[in-house]
């Protein structure tokens, strides 16, 4: 069971944008709803956005209207477009199925938003 691989994080100023990518397998993408999660030190990992196999999306209240999740089953990838970033968005971002599968957690990608 391969881990998922996140990329695209970095340092950005408040108000800026980033797009995160998650590489999976086509079989995995086709079978499961997918989601992005984030975690800050000392806190539990929380769900940021999810997308079903049919493309139905849901968002945490704190990111609604600013973040967009999408999936490309052909490319076996999930994306998170993040706009109007704030320092409160600083975290390590992970992708996984929704609900998550413990064996699939990858290293995540760090997003740091400076004020």
Secondary structure, 3 states (H helix, E strand, C coil): CCCCEEECCEEEECCCCEEEEEECCHHHHHHCCEEEEEECCCCCCEEEEEECCCCCEEECCCCCCCEEEEEECCCCEEEEEECCCCHHHCEEEEEEECCCCHHHCCCCEEEEEEC
